[in-house]
Amino acid sequence: MEKLETPKPKKSSVQSKTILVVEDDEDLNRAIADMLRRENFLSFEAKNGKEGVEIALTKHPDLILLDLLMPVMGGLTALKNIRADAWGKKVPVIILTNFNQADDRITTDYVTYQPEEYLVKSEVKLRDVINKIKDILKVQ
């Protein structure tokens, strides 16, 4: 009897994927959002953690790109609040920050709140961030 191969799952379309960018640097926030739109993602932007939590819990984006050092509410507190929600426990989060992960508090929180990725801004290009988003969401 001939063995049938199981088809590989197809990557899903970018057009239906939404990304929440939580970043207090307006220029960087705009640059990321513009690049996401050029790649046919839908995006929401927040300028601090409080706004980010509100948007995340109402819009339920497919992925959150989250800075750590922000006014009003920092990224770790925002992530803690997002993860406290049933939907928020599962949403993929990429930390994108200037803060080095070597700090003990960051390492502990990283393990506790389980972001998919931790990227240091000075070490990555925007293209790398977009590629990481596509990889996590399994889109082309």
C-alpha positions as CSV (number, residue, x, y, z in Angstrom):
1,M,0.0,0.0,0.0
2,E,1.3,3.5,-0.9
3,K,2.0,5.8,2.0
4,L,0.2,9.1,1.7
5,E,2.0,12.2,2.9
6,T,0.3,14.5,5.2
7,P,0.1,18.0,3.5
8,K,2.1,20.7,5.4
9,P,-0.1,23.4,6.8
10,K,0.0,26.5,4.6
11,K,1.2,29.7,6.0
12,S,-1.7,32.1,6.6
13,S,-2.2,35.4,4.9
14,V,-0.6,38.5,6.4
15,Q,-3.6,40.7,5.5
16,S,-5.8,39.3,8.2
17,K,-3.1,39.7,10.9
18,T,-3.1,42.6,13.4
19,I,-0.1,43.8,15.3
20,L,-0.2,46.2,18.3
21,V,2.9,48.3,18.6
22,V,3.4,49.7,22.1
23,E,6.3,52.2,21.9
24,D,6.7,55.7,23.4
25,D,9.2,56.9,20.8
26,E,6.8,58.4,18.2
27,D,9.3,58.2,15.3
28,L,10.1,54.5,16.0
29,N,6.4,53.7,16.6
30,R,5.5,55.4,13.2
31,A,8.4,53.7,11.4
32,I,7.4,50.2,12.6
33,A,3.7,50.8,11.9
34,D,4.5,52.1,8.4
35,M,6.7,49.1,7.6
36,L,4.0,46.7,9.0
37,R,1.4,48.4,6.7
38,R,3.7,48.1,3.7
39,E,3.9,44.3,4.5
40,N,0.1,44.3,4.6
41,F,-0.3,43.8,8.3
42,L,-3.0,45.8,10.1
43,S,-1.6,47.7,13.0
44,F,-2.6,49.6,16.1
45,E,-0.3,51.9,18.0
46,A,0.0,52.8,21.7
47,K,2.4,55.3,23.2
48,N,2.5,53.8,26.7
49,G,1.8,50.6,28.5
50,K,-1.6,51.7,29.8
51,E,-2.8,52.5,26.3
52,G,-1.3,49.2,25.1
53,V,-3.2,47.2,27.7
54,E,-6.5,48.9,26.8
55,I,-6.0,48.3,23.1
56,A,-4.8,44.8,23.5
57,L,-7.8,43.7,25.7
58,T,-10.4,45.3,23.4
59,K,-8.9,44.7,19.9
60,H,-7.2,41.3,20.6
61,P,-4.3,41.7,18.1
62,D,-2.5,38.6,16.7
63,L,0.8,39.8,18.2
64,I,2.1,42.6,20.5
65,L,5.4,44.4,19.9
66,L,6.2,45.9,23.4
67,D,8.8,48.3,24.6
68,L,9.7,48.1,28.3
69,L,10.7,51.6,29.3
70,M,7.7,53.9,28.8
71,P,5.8,56.6,30.7
72,V,2.5,56.1,32.5
73,M,2.9,52.3,32.6
74,G,6.0,50.3,31.8
75,G,6.1,47.4,29.5
76,L,6.6,44.7,32.2
77,T,3.5,46.0,34.1
78,A,1.6,46.1,30.8
79,L,2.6,42.5,30.0
80,K,1.6,41.4,33.5
81,N,-1.9,43.0,33.0
82,I,-2.2,41.4,29.5
83,R,-1.2,38.0,30.8
84,A,-3.8,38.2,33.6
85,D,-6.6,38.1,30.9
86,A,-7.7,34.7,29.5
87,W,-7.0,35.9,25.9
88,G,-3.8,37.6,26.9
89,K,-2.3,34.4,28.3
90,K,-1.9,33.2,24.7
91,V,-1.1,36.2,22.6
92,P,2.5,36.2,21.2
93,V,4.5,39.1,22.6
94,I,7.9,40.4,21.3
95,I,9.8,42.7,23.6
96,L,11.6,45.4,21.7
97,T,13.6,47.6,24.0
98,N,16.9,49.2,24.7
99,F,17.0,47.5,28.1
100,N,19.5,44.7,28.3
101,Q,18.0,41.4,29.4
102,A,21.0,40.7,31.7
103,D,19.2,42.5,34.6
104,D,18.0,40.0,37.1
105,R,14.5,41.6,37.3
106,I,14.1,41.4,33.6
107,T,15.2,37.8,33.5
108,T,12.7,36.8,36.2
109,D,9.9,38.6,34.5
110,Y,10.9,37.2,31.2
111,V,10.5,33.7,32.5
112,T,7.2,34.5,34.3
113,Y,5.4,36.3,31.5
114,Q,6.9,34.3,28.6
115,P,7.3,36.7,25.6
116,E,8.1,34.9,22.4
117,E,11.2,37.0,21.8
118,Y,13.3,39.6,23.4
119,L,15.0,42.0,21.0
120,V,17.4,44.8,21.8
121,K,16.7,47.8,19.6
122,S,20.4,48.6,19.0
123,E,21.1,45.1,17.9
124,V,18.3,44.6,15.3
125,K,17.0,46.3,12.1
126,L,13.3,46.9,11.4
127,R,13.5,44.3,8.7
128,D,14.6,41.7,11.3
129,V,11.7,42.6,13.5
130,I,9.2,42.2,10.7
131,N,10.7,38.9,9.8
132,K,10.5,37.7,13.4
133,I,6.8,38.7,13.4
134,K,6.2,36.8,10.2
135,D,8.0,33.8,11.6
136,I,6.0,33.8,14.9
137,L,2.7,34.2,13.1
138,K,3.7,31.7,10.4
139,V,2.9,34.1,7.5
140,Q,4.7,34.8,4.3
